[in-house]
Amino acid sequence: QVQLAESGGGLVQAGGSLRLACAASGRAFSARAMGWFRQAPGKEREFVASINWSGGSTDYADSVKGRFTISRDRAKNTVYLQMNSLKPEDTAVYYCNAVQWFQNAQSWGQGTQVTVSS
């Protein structure tokens, strides 16, 4: 069992910044990639950003390009999401995701709330 624990969410004003972290624990795993998804009230869960665990290549949703930066610390089994220039439309529960090489097994965190006020 792999557990993913998100932290760093909170309430900020538009234009502010937050840094989310997701730490993997429970047992050793071989990650292919880790990333972030988010879900706003009444909306489907959507992709935000991902990072290749080994090479570090990244991918971003168009809505966050230039504002969000994903990074990882392989020694700590932790992925981060630096969110700058936050907008009210960024308000959502943010979920950490990990994909393992073995059978592309997926793990999800419990989510952390990000609220951006006008």
Stockholm file with secondary structure:
# STOCKHOLM 1.0

chainA/1-118         QVQLAESGGGLVQAGGSLRLACAASGRAFSARAMGWFRQAPGKEREFVASINWSGGSTDYADSVKGRFTISRDRAKNTVYLQMNSLKPEDTAVYYCNAVQWFQNAQSWGQGTQVTVSS
#=GR chainA/1-118 SS CCEEEEECCEEEETTCCEEEEEEEESSCCCEEEEEEEEECTTSCCEEEEEEETTTCCEEECTTTTTTEEEEEEGGGTEEEEEECSCCGGGCEEEEEEEEESGGGCEEECCCEEEEEEC
#=GC SS_cons         CCEEEEECCEEEETTCCEEEEEEEESSCCCEEEEEEEEECTTSCCEEEEEEETTTCCEEECTTTTTTEEEEEEGGGTEEEEEECSCCGGGCEEEEEEEEESGGGCEEECCCEEEEEEC
//
